[in-house]
Amino acid sequence: MKNLKLITVDAYSALLNLEGSMAPIVEDALGQKNIDSLAFFRMWRAKQWDYVLLSSNLEKGYHSYEYLTRATLIYTLKKFGLTLSQEKQDFLVDAWSHLLAWPEAKEVFDEAQKRGYKIALLSNGDESMLHPLKESTGIQFDYIFCAEQSEAYKPNPRIYALPFQKGYQHDEVLHIAGSTFDLMGAKSAGIHCAWSNRYDDYPIDEKYHPDFNWKNLAGLLEIL
């Protein structure tokens, strides 16, 4: 990619060890040994995705990612027959702002910046949820692009167009996706896309195949 200038990365699927970060936090907040904290988090995450997709089609205006995250937490608590104090609910929602990156992430993106590339988050999260990730990951992103700015969630093309508002051209941007949803969104929007494919998954539709398919983020350094 000879014209590449900007590398964007999905936060919750590609950059962050979401389950590894959240499962112990959920376990601590629930405080019940008979509850599978990983199963609880996976349901919460799945319903969060469901609400993201639903909210894009209800035509009832844009709701913040924090709102969707809190609403689906309450849903998941009901499904598990649990109650939590408002303080602990706030604690769980706030935890999304303090997640840990995959082990190779900081070294990879620090090196990319040393080589002259700009790096950015491109995420469904709110700005207030994403800015603290600079501290928890140790990565100093040049930009944060988020659904809040476009008032549209992935896979809507408006969110993938945000870098163009900073003057970048299509062939100057590479997006790193961590899920099939994000992959399809980026490719449908005409963006070059690499897939940090940790779980050996496949595109839902082969016509949306990635430009690069890596086992983890370290694959980025092989193409720079």
Buried (B, 14 or more C-beta within 10 A) or exposed (E): BEEBBBBBBBBBBBBBBBBEBBBBBBBEBBEEEEBBBBEBBBBBBEBBBEBBEEBBEEEEEBBBBBBBBBBBBEBBBEEBEEEBEEEBBEBBBBBBBBBBBBEBBBEBBBBBBEEEBBBBBBBBBBBEBBBBBEEBBEBEBEBBBBBBBBEBBBBBBBBBBBBEEEEBEBBBBBBBBBBBBBBBBBBBBEBBBBBBBBEEEEBEEEEBEBBBBBEBBBBBBEEB
